[in-house]
Amino acid sequence: MNSFEVRGGKALSGTIIPQGAKNEALQIISAVLLTPEPVVVTNIPDILDVNLLIELLQEMKVKVQRPQRDTCIFQADDVDIDYLHSEDYRRKSGRLRGSVMLAGPMLSRYRKAFIPKPGGDKIGRRRLDTHIIGFEKLGASFHYQSEDGFFHLKAPNLHGASLLLDEPSVTGTANIVMAAVMADGITEIYHAACEPYLQQLCRMLNRMGAKISGIGSNLLRIEGVKYLGGTEHRMLPDMIEVGSFIGLAAMTQSDITIQGAGVDHLGVIPDKFRQLGIQLDISNDNIHIPAQEIYEVQRYLDGGVLTIYDHPWPGFTPDLLSIVLVTAIQAKGSVLIHQKMFESRLFFVDKLIDMGAQIILCDPHRAVVIGLEREQQLRGITMSSPDIRAGVSLLIAALSAEGKSVIQNIEQIDRGYQYIDQRLQALGADIRRI
């Protein structure tokens, strides 16, 4: 098992370019199964989760050319459907929650699919009900077989339907959209997710010949078509990386420019970091974070303590709450972090407390951070990364801390951040993989 050895307390400087969006990539790459024609995808992040999904497609006999690490040409003209019911697929896809995204395209084009129990982060219950209920309303039958560990789905007569989702799940919406694009008739999805990555998927499908309207709203209308063709698609920059680099710059008193940040697609993310007192200079598509000695948390107009919580888009993404929490450690003032969606995502704060942070964990969903105001540095310790975002939060803490830190289980970080040690070294960070 690999670890990062970090010697912190150094100010960083320079320019960094965010990778392609991980969460978009898992949807877009799954969608190549909808057509026998070539699909060219660029700005693909070179990370474990995405590479595992590409590997699964290759095992399904999807032809994959990779002329560059960030570019793939996919052609799904001879798919081995039976592989999806194999022990090898169950074992590999069980490591990747994103593999559930293959079900929608398979139902749409081949009228059957298999879903293993989901893998991925250990951050609490992440249910599949939205996916399965949506598929059933489109005409799919569903049952779970404990003998093989698969959810079995069949839809010989996939048809349009009116759906009201019980939650605006991004992956659930994407999966239902991909299932509906070649169903007979019209599908309406109300309470749909409308994240930029979902918008990207819908626009790509329309270029392939789908008929999707309402993109960017919570009501999608899909008129089923008989055939989808090939296309080209470029991923957006990863908004979670952008937020991570903002937090990193603030915590380490660094002067960092994020180049090609996809500013138009960041929503409230810059505003949330500004609420922590962090200065952001946005020019064109670049974000400059100047070195700051002190950043002061804003209060509400009535003097109340700031609360930052997650919410479906256009609210604040839950993937950045861990980053906001660690960034608040050296702020002036206090902030309540309220993680509504996942009940175990704040359980890494014990490691931050061991480093010297002043954090009160109220319950599985809420933590109060009392800023240190630079009056004392965090101290380096040995710790383990429980999930992707907590892992990077611990890395940010280690880079700001005094002395040596060792972060174990960095495979979790590698699942979502490409070449993170090399890219931080280019900014002057003392980090090495051991």
NORLIN-V578215 format. One record per residue. N is the residue number from 0. RES is the residue in one letter. PHI is phi in whole degrees, -180 to 180 (* if undefined). OMEGA is omega in degrees with one decimal (* if undefined). BURIAL is I if it has 24 or more other C-alpha atoms within 12 Angstrom, else O. Layout:
N RES PHI OMEGA BURIAL
N RES PHI OMEGA BURIAL
This chain:
0 M * -178.3 O
1 N -83 176.9 O
2 S -137 169.0 I
3 F -104 170.5 I
4 E -104 -172.8 I
5 V -123 170.3 I
6 R -111 -169.6 I
7 G -93 177.8 I
8 G 86 -179.4 I
9 K -106 172.5 I
10 A -76 -179.4 I
11 L -104 176.5 I
12 S -158 176.7 I
13 G 132 -177.1 I
14 T -118 178.7 I
15 I -133 -178.8 I
16 I -110 179.6 I
17 P -68 177.1 I
18 Q -72 171.3 I
19 G -66 -171.7 I
20 A -72 179.3 I
21 K -60 -175.2 I
22 N -67 174.2 I
23 E -71 -175.9 I
24 A -59 -177.7 I
25 L -65 177.1 I
26 Q -76 -174.9 I
27 I -62 -177.2 I
28 I -69 174.9 I
29 S -64 -175.6 I
30 A -68 -179.9 I
31 V -66 178.6 I
32 L -71 -175.5 I
33 L -80 -176.0 I
34 T -141 173.0 I
35 P -82 -176.8 I
36 E -88 -179.8 I
37 P -65 174.5 I
38 V -126 -178.9 I
39 V -102 -178.8 I
40 V -122 -179.3 I
41 T -121 -175.9 I
42 N 61 177.8 I
43 I -78 176.9 I
44 P -72 -178.5 I
45 D -91 -175.2 I
46 I -130 -171.9 I
47 L -60 -176.4 I
48 D -61 -178.7 I
49 V -70 179.2 I
50 N -64 177.3 I
51 L -67 177.8 I
52 L -65 177.2 I
53 I -63 177.6 I
54 E -63 177.4 I
55 L -62 177.7 I
56 L -62 178.5 I
57 Q -64 176.9 I
58 E -64 177.0 I
59 M -83 179.6 I
60 K 73 168.3 O
61 V -73 179.8 I
62 K -75 -178.0 I
63 V -130 170.4 I
64 Q -110 -179.0 O
65 R -129 -177.1 O
66 P -63 173.1 O
67 Q -138 -177.1 O
68 R -64 -178.4 O
69 D -101 -176.9 I
70 T -136 174.8 I
71 C -134 171.7 I
72 I -114 -177.3 I
73 F -105 171.8 I
74 Q -143 -176.7 I
75 A -102 -176.8 I
76 D -100 179.7 I
77 D -152 -172.6 O
78 V -77 174.8 I
79 D -88 -175.9 O
80 I -66 -176.4 I
81 D -65 178.3 O
82 Y -59 -178.6 I
83 L -66 179.0 I
84 H -112 -176.5 I
85 S -94 176.7 O
86 E -65 178.7 O
87 D -63 178.1 O
88 Y -66 179.7 I
89 R -59 -178.1 I
90 R -68 -177.3 I
91 K -72 -176.3 I
92 S -73 176.8 I
93 G -65 177.5 I
94 R -85 -171.4 I
95 L -134 178.3 I
96 R -61 -178.3 I
97 G -63 179.4 I
98 S -64 176.6 I
99 V -62 -179.2 I
100 M -69 178.2 I
101 L -76 -173.4 I
102 A -67 -179.0 I
103 G -59 177.9 I
104 P -60 -179.5 I
105 M -67 176.7 I
106 L -63 -176.6 I
107 S -63 -173.2 I
108 R -94 -173.2 I
109 Y -113 174.8 I
110 R 68 171.0 I
111 K -155 -178.4 I
112 A -157 176.9 I
113 F -132 -179.8 I
114 I -123 173.8 I
115 P -78 174.3 I
116 K -59 -171.1 I
117 P -70 174.4 I
118 G -112 177.5 I
119 G 104 -173.3 I
120 D -68 171.7 I
121 K -99 -174.5 I
122 I -123 178.7 I
123 G 113 -174.4 O
124 R -69 177.9 O
125 R -128 -167.5 I
126 R -81 179.8 O
127 L -105 -174.5 I
128 D -55 -177.6 I
129 T -59 178.8 I
130 H -62 -172.2 I
131 I -65 179.9 I
132 I -61 177.6 I
133 G -62 178.8 I
134 F -62 -179.8 I
135 E -62 -179.7 I
136 K -68 175.4 I
137 L -85 175.1 I
138 G 109 -178.9 I
139 A -84 170.0 I
140 S -96 -171.1 I
141 F -145 169.1 I
142 H -153 -179.7 O
143 Y -102 177.7 O
144 Q -109 -178.8 O
145 S -66 -178.3 O
146 E -65 -178.0 O
147 D -109 176.3 O
148 G 77 -177.9 O
149 F -117 161.3 I
150 F -83 -179.4 I
151 H -102 -179.6 I
152 L -125 175.3 I
153 K -136 -178.4 I
154 A -148 180.0 I
155 P -63 179.7 O
156 N -126 -179.7 I
157 L -74 -174.2 I
158 H -137 178.0 I
159 G -65 -179.2 I
160 A -159 173.8 I
161 S -101 -174.1 I
162 L -120 169.7 I
163 L -116 -176.5 I
164 L -71 179.1 I
165 D -77 174.2 O
166 E -152 -178.9 I
167 P -81 -178.8 I
168 S -66 179.7 I
169 V -67 -179.1 I
170 T -68 177.7 I
171 G -64 177.5 I
172 T -61 -178.7 I
173 A -60 -178.5 I
174 N -64 179.7 I
175 I -67 177.2 I
176 V -59 -177.9 I
177 M -67 176.3 I
178 A -71 -172.5 I
179 A -83 -171.2 I
180 V -64 176.9 I
181 M -120 172.6 I
182 A -81 177.2 I
183 D -73 175.1 I
184 G 91 -172.4 O
185 I -112 176.0 I
186 T -114 172.2 I
187 E -118 179.9 I
188 I -115 178.7 I
189 Y -100 -172.3 I
190 H 66 177.9 I
191 A -75 171.3 I
192 A -67 -179.5 I
193 C -135 177.0 I
194 E -55 177.4 I
195 P -53 -178.2 I
196 Y -69 175.7 I
197 L -68 175.9 I
198 Q -63 177.9 I
199 Q -60 178.7 I
200 L -60 -177.8 I
201 C -63 179.4 I
202 R -66 176.7 I
203 M -63 -179.8 I
204 L -63 176.9 I
205 N -64 176.0 I
206 R -65 179.2 O
207 M -81 178.6 I
208 G 118 177.4 I
209 A -71 178.6 I
210 K -125 -177.7 I
211 I -117 175.7 I
212 S -123 -177.7 I
213 G 86 -177.3 I
214 I -60 -178.7 I
215 G 94 177.6 I
216 S -111 177.5 I
217 N -95 174.0 I
218 L -130 179.5 I
219 L -102 176.3 I
220 R -121 -174.2 I
221 I -125 174.4 I
222 E -97 -175.5 I
223 G -63 176.7 I
224 V -122 -176.6 I
225 K -88 -171.1 O
226 Y -152 173.0 O
227 L -119 -178.8 I
228 G -107 -179.0 I
229 G -77 179.7 I
230 T -164 171.3 I
231 E -122 -177.4 I
232 H -147 176.0 I
233 R -119 -179.9 I
234 M -70 169.4 I
235 L -71 169.6 I
236 P -63 -176.8 I
237 D -78 -177.0 I
238 M -65 180.0 I
239 I -72 173.5 I
240 E -63 179.6 I
241 V -58 177.7 I
242 G -63 178.8 I
243 S -63 -179.3 I
244 F -71 175.5 I
245 I -64 178.4 I
246 G -62 178.2 I
247 L -60 -179.2 I
248 A -61 -178.3 I
249 A -66 -175.7 I
250 M -66 -175.9 I
251 T -98 -178.9 I
252 Q 54 -174.0 I
253 S -106 175.8 I
254 D -107 -172.0 I
255 I -130 172.9 I
256 T -112 175.3 I
257 I -96 -174.3 I
258 Q -95 -179.2 I
259 G 66 -172.4 I
260 A -83 -176.6 I
261 G 65 -172.1 I
262 V -55 -177.0 I
263 D -65 -176.0 O
264 H -113 -175.4 I
265 L -90 178.7 I
266 G 59 -175.5 I
267 V -86 -174.9 I
268 I -56 178.8 I
269 P -58 -178.8 I
270 D -64 -179.9 I
271 K -65 178.0 I
272 F -71 174.3 I
273 R -64 176.9 I
274 Q -64 174.6 I
275 L -82 179.7 I
276 G 94 -176.5 I
277 I -85 179.9 I
278 Q -82 177.2 I
279 L -127 175.6 I
280 D -109 -176.4 O
281 I -102 178.6 O
282 S -134 -174.7 O
283 N 55 -178.3 O
284 D -109 -177.8 O
285 N -113 176.0 I
286 I -121 176.8 I
287 H -106 176.2 I
288 I -112 -179.6 I
289 P -75 177.9 I
290 A -64 180.0 I
291 Q -126 174.2 I
292 E -71 -177.8 O
293 I -130 168.6 I
294 Y -126 -170.8 I
295 E -109 -179.4 I
296 V -68 176.8 I
297 Q -71 171.5 I
298 R -109 173.3 O
299 Y -70 -176.2 O
300 L -59 179.4 O
301 D -89 178.7 O
302 G 90 -178.6 O
303 G -70 179.6 O
304 V -69 -178.8 O
305 L -62 171.7 I
306 T -117 174.3 I
307 I -117 -176.0 I
308 Y -136 178.8 I
309 D -87 -178.2 I
310 H -163 176.0 I
311 P -55 -179.8 I
312 W -53 13.5 I
313 P -89 173.2 O
314 G -73 -174.0 I
315 F -81 -176.7 I
316 T -68 179.0 I
317 P -64 -178.6 I
318 D -66 -178.8 I
319 L -105 179.7 I
320 L -65 176.9 I
321 S -62 179.6 I
322 I -68 178.4 I
323 V -62 -179.7 I
324 L -60 -177.5 I
325 V -69 179.7 I
326 T -66 -178.8 I
327 A -70 -175.9 I
328 I -58 -177.3 I
329 Q -101 179.5 I
330 A -76 170.1 I
331 K -97 -176.4 I
332 G 112 -176.7 I
333 S -125 178.3 I
334 V -148 174.3 I
335 L -97 176.2 I
336 I -98 -177.7 I
337 H -121 179.3 I
338 Q -93 -172.6 I
339 K -82 -164.9 I
340 M -86 -173.8 I
341 F -126 -169.5 I
342 E -81 -178.6 O
343 S -119 -170.8 I
344 R -77 179.4 I
345 L -97 -173.3 I
346 F -76 174.8 I
347 F -87 -173.9 I
348 V -69 176.9 I
349 D -61 178.7 I
350 K -70 177.7 I
351 L -67 176.4 I
352 I -64 176.5 I
353 D -61 179.3 O
354 M -81 178.3 I
355 G 114 179.2 I
356 A -72 175.7 I
357 Q -102 -177.1 I
358 I -133 174.2 I
359 I -109 176.5 I
360 L -85 -174.7 I
361 C -74 -178.6 O
362 D -167 -177.2 O
363 P -59 -174.3 O
364 H -112 -171.7 I
365 R -134 175.8 I
366 A -143 175.0 I
367 V -104 177.9 I
368 V -106 177.4 I
369 I -105 -171.4 I
370 G -63 -179.6 I
371 L -84 178.1 I
372 E 58 179.8 I
373 R 68 -179.9 I
374 E -71 172.5 O
375 Q -148 176.9 O
376 Q -88 166.8 I
377 L -65 178.5 I
378 R -113 -178.1 I
379 G -70 177.3 I
380 I -142 170.9 I
381 T -99 -175.0 I
382 M -149 -178.6 I
383 S -127 -178.8 I
384 S -85 -178.5 I
385 P -82 178.5 I
386 D -155 -172.8 I
387 I -59 -171.8 I
388 R -74 175.2 I
389 A -63 179.1 I
390 G -61 178.8 I
391 V -70 175.7 I
392 S -62 177.0 I
393 L -65 177.3 I
394 L -65 177.2 I
395 I -62 178.2 I
396 A -61 -179.0 I
397 A -65 -179.8 I
398 L -68 179.1 I
399 S -94 -171.9 I
400 A -85 176.0 I
401 E -87 177.4 I
402 G 90 -173.7 O
403 K -99 172.3 I
404 S -121 172.7 I
405 V -123 178.6 I
406 I -109 -179.3 I
407 Q -94 178.7 I
408 N 59 -175.9 I
409 I -75 171.5 I
410 E -59 176.0 I
411 Q -62 178.6 I
412 I -67 -179.1 I
413 D -63 177.4 I
414 R -63 -172.6 I
415 G -125 -175.7 I
416 Y -131 -174.7 I
417 Q -84 174.9 I
418 Y 46 -169.9 I
419 I -63 179.9 I
420 D -67 -179.5 I
421 Q -67 -178.2 O
422 R -69 177.3 I
423 L -74 175.5 I
424 Q -60 179.4 I
425 A -65 175.9 O
426 L -90 179.7 I
427 G 106 -178.8 I
428 A -74 175.7 I
429 D -96 -177.7 I
430 I -139 175.1 I
431 R -143 -178.4 I
432 R -90 -178.1 O
433 I -126 * O
